[in-house]
Structure formats: structure tokens, C-alpha cells
Amino acid sequence: MTTDYVIYIGTETIKTAIIILAPLLGTGLVVGILVSLFQTVTQIREMTLTLIPKMAAVGLVILLFLPWFIDVVVSFTQEIFKQIPLMTQ
């Protein structure tokens, strides 16, 4: 196993993590901005008003994207397992 191969595996792992987390983080960002805008317009300062919609939106996105998340992780795992015989050479 060379250092180039370790760097390649690390890079692919980070790319896969970013691909999976992007919809979740984007949803949290958009909902957070919308709730903050609503709080600014109505002058309501309640901390739970920020937390509950974000949790609900991220939970909904997890449910909607779960098959795609599993597909991405399974294909990444299969690619790693295909590389195992090449590491011993």
C-alpha cells in the first residue's frame, strides 16, 4: 500500500461523506434562514421555534433520500472491497 493509494482512499471517503451530508446540511441551512427571517419579521424570539422545524425538515430529507444514501454508501463500500486484492500486490 503506497501513500498515493492511502491519499486516494481518504479523498474518496471525504467526497462520499460530502455527497451524503450536502442535502442534510443544505436543508438545515435553508430552513434556519427561513425561520430566522420569520422571527425577524414577527419579532418572536423563541429558541424552540428554530430547533423544531430544522429537526422536522432534516428528518423528512433523511426519509426521502435514504434509498439514495444507501446506494452511495453501498457502491463506495463495494469499490473499497474491490481494491483489497490490489493492496496485497
C-alpha positions in Angstrom: 0.0 0.0 0.0 1.5 3.3 -1.1 1.0 6.7 0.2 -0.7 7.7 -3.0 -3.3 4.9 -2.5 -3.9 6.0 1.1 -4.5 9.6 -0.1 -6.8 8.3 -2.8 -8.9 6.3 -0.3 -9.0 9.3 2.0 -10.1 11.6 -0.7 -12.8 9.3 -1.9 -14.1 8.8 1.7 -14.3 12.6 2.2 -16.1 13.0 -1.2 -18.6 10.4 -0.3 -19.2 12.0 3.1 -19.7 15.4 1.5 -22.1 13.9 -1.1 -24.2 12.3 1.6 -24.2 15.3 4.0 -24.8 18.0 1.5 -28.6 17.6 1.3 -28.9 17.4 5.0 -26.8 20.5 5.7 -28.4 22.4 2.9 -31.9 21.7 4.2 -30.9 22.8 7.7 -29.4 26.0 6.3 -32.4 26.9 4.2 -34.9 26.1 7.0 -32.8 28.0 9.5 -32.7 31.1 7.3 -36.4 30.9 6.7 -37.2 30.6 10.4 -34.8 33.4 11.3 -36.5 35.6 8.7 -39.9 34.7 10.1 -38.7 35.5 13.6 -37.3 38.8 12.5 -40.5 39.9 10.8 -42.7 38.8 13.6 -40.2 39.8 16.4 -40.8 36.4 18.1 -37.6 35.2 20.0 -38.2 31.6 20.9 -35.4 29.1 20.7 -37.6 26.1 20.1 -39.1 27.8 17.1 -35.7 27.4 15.5 -35.0 23.9 16.5 -38.2 22.0 15.8 -38.6 23.0 12.1 -35.0 22.2 11.4 -35.3 18.8 13.0 -38.5 18.0 11.2 -37.1 19.2 7.8 -33.8 17.2 8.2 -35.8 14.1 9.3 -38.0 14.4 6.2 -35.0 14.7 4.0 -33.4 11.7 5.6 -36.5 9.7 4.9 -36.8 10.9 1.3 -33.1 10.4 0.5 -32.5 7.3 2.5 -32.5 4.9 -0.6 -30.1 7.2 -2.4 -27.8 7.4 0.7 -27.7 3.7 1.0 -26.9 3.3 -2.7 -24.0 5.8 -2.4 -22.6 4.0 0.7 -23.0 0.5 -0.8 -21.3 1.5 -4.1 -18.4 3.1 -2.1 -18.1 0.0 0.1 -18.1 -2.3 -3.0 -15.4 -0.2 -4.6 -13.3 -0.4 -1.4 -13.7 -4.2 -1.3 -12.7 -4.5 -5.0 -9.5 -2.7 -4.1 -8.5 -5.1 -1.3 -6.8 -7.7 -3.6 -4.8 -4.9 -5.2 -3.4 -3.8 -1.9 -1.6 -7.1 -1.3 0.3 -6.9 -4.6 
